[in-house]
Amino acid sequence: MCSVNFMDTSLSVEEQAIADRIQELKAMLGDDLLILGHHYQRDSIVMHADFLGDSFMLSQKAAQSPAKYIVFCGVHFMAESADILTSDAQSVILPNLRAGCSMADMATLNEVEVAWEEILKTSGLSDPISRHDPDAPAEDGAAYLVPVTYMNSSADLKDFVGRHGGVVCTSSNAVGVLQWAFDRAGPNGAVLFFPDQHLGRNTGLAMGITEEKMPTWTPGIGAMGELKGARIVLWHGFCSVHKRFTPQQIEDFRSAHPEGVVVVHPECPKATVERADAYGSTQFIRQYVEQLPAGAEVAIGTEINMVARLAQEHPDKHIECLDEEICPCSTMYMIHPAYLMDVLERLVDGEVPNQIVVPPSVQEGSLLALNRMLAILK
């Protein structure tokens, strides 16, 4: 995560007027305001952010801040996580309430509850809540089903996970989190991983788990593969941006740039990740590019706004998006500067618009799951 201190000089007259007004409003609100921008946001939003980073890092930044108003320029699940981690005296605001996440929407609480009961019944595994201490490693001979949810999920799913002895993960800590979950599942237990099948599969493969031990669960259909003996049950979810990156695109780039390298996000399909030179979280990708020598040629498989920004930051390197026809993340793109200006105007007028509020009953289990992740990272 990094502080943001640059301004876009390619704005139209109208865009510049909005940008100027946003800066005026920021000055009026002063220390009461913190604006957070996700890496995938457009430059005309990032230019106003106090901090730029990935979803969990930004939520942590919100929790560490004394600001009264946290304006999260991201999507709904990110603002929910920030509200869970911040105090009751702080208000988390999403500039456009329609900015959701298609991947997060692929796993609903009702669907997960149905799957949970069916998998327990079919596999013969036990629910961790039946144990005296859900946080302790599995007893000898015990076999549990431990839920793990990706950060890109709704608060009620984080709550479900927390109440069933599970944990949250990010794309940067998935290996450590899954190892924690396996210890609590036992040698004959399993993990239910949702909502992103690709992150789960790529992480499992990196840990030496075979594909046969990772069946996929599709809501309304059931398991594609054998549940008995499975180690990870993958939810049939995906990122609509990252699934577009293909092995053929990698081959095309290498044909044009024989000395070039390819780095992709672990939300990409297995075949793409296997053919890349490296893969990792948004922060990993940033660091990977930074460490390349001047003159390096690199194709990046992630959201186009982040790739374009990296190209601007490293003019001494040839940086391109792996898919030349890819569009920005459609839901991230719903955070328009005009929406940001509007919520700031209303804050100055004494209103608290578009506030994201996670009910205390849902916060309880969510905090359990998030705190388990934080304990693993220590």
Sequence and secondary structure as in RCSB ss.txt:
>XXXX:A:sequence
MCSVNFMDTSLSVEEQAIADRIQELKAMLGDDLLILGHHYQRDSIVMHADFLGDSFMLSQKAAQSPAKYIVFCGV
HFMAESADILTSDAQSVILPNLRAGCSMADMATLNEVEVAWEEILKTSGLSDPISRHDPDAPAEDGAAYLVPVTY
MNSSADLKDFVGRHGGVVCTSSNAVGVLQWAFDRAGPNGAVLFFPDQHLGRNTGLAMGITEEKMPTWTPGIGAMG
ELKGARIVLWHGFCSVHKRFTPQQIEDFRSAHPEGVVVVHPECPKATVERADAYGSTQFIRQYVEQLPAGAEVAI
GTEINMVARLAQEHPDKHIECLDEEICPCSTMYMIHPAYLMDVLERLVDGEVPNQIVVPPSVQEGSLLALNRMLA
ILK
>XXXX:A:secstr
 EE     S   HHHHHHHHHHHHHHHHHGGGEEEEEETTS HHHHTT SEEE HHHHHHHHHH   SEEEEES 
HHHHHHHHHHS TT EEE S TT   TTGGGS HHHHHHHHHHHHHHH  B GGGSS TTS   TT  BEEEEEE
SSS HHHHHHHHHTT EEE TTTHHHHHHHHHHHH TT EEEEESBHHHHHHHHHHTT  GGG  EEETTTEEES
  TT SEEEESB  TTGGG  HHHHHHHHHH TT EEEE TTS HHHHHHSSEE  HHHHHHHHHHS TT EEEE
ES HHHHHHHHHH TTSEEEESSTT    TTGGG  HHHHHHHHHHHHTT  TTB    HHHHHHHHHHHHHHHH
HH 
